[in-house]
């Protein structure tokens, strides 16, 4: 298809621009995480019930009165804008994993703000996350291919999202008082991965002149996934350290988006077998790093001992 070839050529030539834009978005994501965590922690400390059952409506209203949370939300909004803009310049399997840069920045910021030093195990976990995703992006930058995306592909993504929403809704309804930070982080990361994937399809279809009713439905689903993901992330901030939350989001989010990019959007159609094996290994290392960070994070240990996270000053 000549049009498909033209689209691939355009995206391959503009991929460096997309990478730079995604890096700027990662900086805003890091700063936004730190400020949002500060606001959520204050509200949870003063008005929380002590149960990990999700933020209530009243707590969300009180968050609006926290300048730090509002500032963090604005920065998160900018991060999303930069991320979506980057998707207009490069394939999703190249752009999405770059958010891992936010993990490094957030870890440094949080260590300074909370005055809690990262031990060797926590640092090793961060290196695993960054190294795994870094290898993935490097290989993807050489082999990712952009195609014209069809109505069928968008319907497949939306159908998978519907199943995920049902599963997350059931898990939240029945186990909300027994789950830990990893559940909320995973839920937010999965939903944000779908946000990026749906946004990619919509942007592609608009660029190629294929805007139709399915694209509109995709836009509605995008905002629904974004809203629910936002809720889960805010709850994660109330029960987990910000760099742990960012570690999960910057690994789970891109892995979900990349899986959709590979198996549904066909962005890895020209990838050799060895590169696919490298991707699988790199992704496994990054996921293991998230679990190791959750296990060895010093603020997690402090919560276990005192029932509270280290105070934010």
C-alpha positions in Angstrom: 0.0 0.0 0.0 1.6 3.3 -1.1 -0.2 5.2 1.7 1.2 2.8 4.3 4.7 3.2 3.0 4.3 7.0 3.1 3.1 6.9 6.7 6.0 4.6 7.7 8.5 6.9 6.0 7.1 10.0 7.7 7.2 8.4 11.2 10.7 6.9 10.8 12.1 10.3 9.8 10.4 12.1 12.7 11.1 9.5 15.4 14.0 11.5 17.0 11.6 14.4 17.5 9.1 12.1 19.1 11.8 10.8 21.5 12.8 14.4 22.5 9.2 15.4 23.2 8.6 12.2 25.2 11.7 13.1 27.3 10.2 16.5 28.2 7.0 14.7 29.1 8.9 12.4 31.4 10.3 15.4 33.3 6.8 16.7 33.9 5.6 13.3 34.9 8.3 13.1 37.6 7.6 16.5 39.0 3.9 15.9 38.9 4.2 12.6 40.8 6.2 14.3 43.6 3.7 17.2 44.0 0.6 15.0 43.7 2.0 12.5 46.3 2.7 15.4 48.7 -0.9 16.6 48.4 -2.5 13.1 48.6 -0.3 12.2 51.7 -1.4 15.3 53.5 -5.1 14.6 52.8 -4.8 10.9 53.7 -3.0 11.8 57.0 -5.7 14.2 58.1 -8.9 12.7 56.7 -8.0 9.1 55.8 -9.6 6.1 57.5 -6.4 4.1 57.6 -7.9 1.4 55.3 -6.5 0.9 51.8 -9.9 1.1 50.2 -9.4 3.9 47.7 -9.8 7.6 48.0 -13.3 8.8 48.8 -15.2 11.6 47.1 -14.7 13.9 50.0 -11.0 13.3 50.0 -10.9 14.2 46.3 -12.7 17.5 47.0 -10.1 18.3 49.7 -7.3 17.6 47.3 -8.5 20.5 45.2 -7.6 22.7 48.2 -4.0 21.4 48.3 -1.8 23.7 46.1 0.8 21.0 45.8 -1.7 18.5 44.4 -3.2 21.0 42.0 0.3 21.9 40.8 1.2 18.3 40.4 -2.1 17.7 38.4 -1.2 20.5 36.0 2.2 19.0 35.5 0.7 15.6 34.9 -1.6 17.1 32.4 1.4 18.6 30.6 3.1 15.2 30.7 0.1 13.7 29.0 0.0 16.5 26.3 3.7 15.9 25.5 3.2 12.2 25.5 0.3 12.3 23.0 2.2 14.8 20.9 5.2 12.4 20.8 2.9 9.7 19.6 2.2 11.9 16.5 5.9 11.6 15.6 6.9 8.1 16.4 5.5 4.5 16.9 4.1 3.7 20.3 6.7 1.1 21.0 9.4 3.7 20.7 7.7 6.6 22.5 5.9 5.0 25.4 8.8 3.3 27.3 10.8 6.6 27.5 8.7 7.5 30.5 11.2 5.4 32.5 13.3 8.6 32.7 10.7 9.8 35.2 11.6 7.0 37.6 15.2 8.2 37.9 14.1 11.8 38.5 11.4 10.8 40.9 13.7 8.5 42.9 16.2 11.3 43.4 13.5 13.9 44.2 11.7 11.7 46.7 14.9 10.7 48.5 15.7 14.3 49.1 12.2 15.4 50.0 11.5 12.5 52.4 15.1 12.3 53.7 15.1 8.5 53.2 18.1 7.1 51.5 17.7 4.4 48.9 19.7 1.2 49.8 21.7 -0.9 47.5 18.8 -3.3 46.8 16.4 -0.4 45.9 19.1 1.2 43.6 19.6 -2.2 41.9 15.9 -2.5 41.3 15.8 1.0 39.7 18.7 0.0 37.5 16.8 -3.1 36.4 13.8 -1.0 35.5 15.8 1.6 33.6 18.1 -0.9 32.0 15.3 -3.2 30.8 13.2 -0.5 29.3 16.3 1.2 27.9 17.3 -1.9 26.0 13.8 -2.3 24.8 13.5 1.3 23.4 16.9 1.0 21.7 16.0 -2.1 19.8 12.5 -0.7 19.0 13.9 2.5 17.6 15.6 0.5 14.8 12.8 -2.0 14.0 9.4 -0.3 14.8 7.2 0.3 11.7 4.2 2.6 11.4 1.1 1.4 9.5 -2.2 2.9 8.5 -4.5 1.7 11.3 -7.9 0.3 10.4 -11.3 0.5 12.1 -11.0 -3.2 13.0 -7.8 -2.6 15.0 -9.5 0.2 17.0 -12.5 -2.1 17.8 -10.1 -4.9 19.0 -8.3 -2.5 21.3 -11.7 -1.2 22.7 -12.9 -4.8 23.2 -9.8 -5.7 25.2 -10.3 -2.5 27.2 -13.9 -3.5 28.0 -12.7 -6.9 29.4 -10.0 -5.2 31.5 -12.4 -2.7 32.9 -14.8 -5.5 34.0 -11.9 -7.4 35.7 -10.5 -4.4 37.4 -14.0 -3.4 38.6 -14.7 -6.8 40.0 -11.3 -6.9 41.8 -11.8 -3.5 43.2 -15.4 -4.2 44.4 -14.5 -7.4 46.2 -10.9 -7.0 47.4 -10.5 -3.2 47.8 -9.8 -3.4 51.6 -7.2 -6.2 51.1 -5.1 -5.0 48.1 -1.8 -3.1 48.5 -0.2 -0.4 46.5 0.9 -2.7 43.7 -2.8 -3.4 42.8 -3.5 0.3 42.3 -0.2 0.9 40.5 -0.9 -2.0 38.2 -4.5 -0.9 37.5 -3.4 2.6 36.8 -0.5 1.4 34.6 -2.7 -0.9 32.6 -5.3 1.8 32.0 -2.7 4.4 31.0 -1.3 1.9 28.6 -4.7 1.7 26.9 -5.0 5.5 26.9 -1.7 5.7 24.9 -2.8 2.9 22.6 -6.2 4.3 21.8 -4.7 7.8 21.4 -2.2 6.3 19.0 -4.9 4.8 16.8 -7.0 8.0 16.9 -4.0 10.2 15.9 -3.0 7.7 13.1 -6.6 7.7 11.7 -6.9 11.5 11.8 -3.5 11.9 10.0 -4.6 9.4 7.3 -8.0 10.9 6.9 -10.0 8.0 8.4 -12.0 9.8 11.1 -15.4 8.1 11.6 -17.9 7.1 14.4 -15.6 4.3 15.7 -12.9 7.0 16.2 -15.4 9.0 18.2 -16.2 6.0 20.4 -12.5 5.5 20.8 -12.2 9.1 22.1 -14.9 8.5 24.7 -13.2 5.3 25.8 -9.9 7.1 26.0 -11.3 9.7 28.5 -13.0 6.9 30.5 -9.7 5.0 30.8 -7.8 8.2 31.7 -10.3 9.1 34.4 -10.2 5.6 36.0 -6.5 5.4 35.7 -6.2 8.8 37.3 -8.2 7.6 40.3 -6.2 4.4 40.8 -2.9 6.4 40.6 -4.1 8.9 43.2 -5.0 6.0 45.5 -1.6 4.5 44.9 0.0 7.7 46.0 -1.9 7.5 49.3 -0.5 4.0 50.1 2.9 4.0 48.3 6.0 6.1 47.8 5.9 8.2 44.6 9.0 6.6 43.0 7.4 3.2 43.6 4.2 4.4 41.8 6.3 5.9 39.0 8.3 2.7 38.7 5.1 0.7 38.2 3.6 3.2 35.8 6.7 3.6 33.7 7.0 -0.1 33.3 3.5 -1.5 33.2 2.1 1.4 31.1 4.6 0.9 28.2 4.5 -2.9 28.4 0.7 -2.8 27.9 1.0 -0.2 25.1 3.9 -2.1 23.5 2.0 -5.4 23.6 -0.9 -3.7 21.8 1.5 -2.0 19.4 3.1 -5.3 18.5 0.1 -7.7 18.4 -2.7 -5.4 17.3 -1.2 -2.4 15.6 1.6 -4.4 13.8 4.4 -2.1 14.7 6.8 -5.0 15.1 6.0 -6.6 11.7 9.5 -6.1 10.4 11.3 -7.2 13.6 13.6 -10.2 13.4 13.3 -13.1 15.9 16.4 -12.1 17.9 15.1 -8.6 18.5 11.8 -10.1 19.8 13.7 -12.3 22.2 15.6 -9.3 23.4 12.4 -7.4 24.0 10.9 -10.3 26.0 14.0 -10.5 28.2 14.3 -6.8 28.7 10.6 -6.5 29.6 11.0 -9.4 32.2 14.0 -7.6 33.8 12.0 -4.3 34.0 9.0 -6.1 35.6 11.2 -7.9 38.1 12.8 -4.5 39.0 9.3 -3.1 39.9 8.6 -6.0 42.3 12.1 -5.7 43.8 11.6 -2.0 44.3 8.3 -2.7 46.1 10.0 -5.2 48.3 13.1 -3.2 49.2 11.9 0.4 49.1 12.8 2.0 52.5 9.5 3.8 52.8 7.7 0.5 52.4 9.7 -0.9 55.3 8.9 2.2 57.4 5.2 1.7 56.6 5.3 -1.9 57.7 6.9 -0.9 61.0 4.9 2.2 61.9 1.8 2.1 59.7 2.8 5.4 58.2 4.9 6.6 55.4 7.8 8.9 56.2 6.5 12.4 56.6 6.8 14.9 53.7 8.5 18.1 54.8 
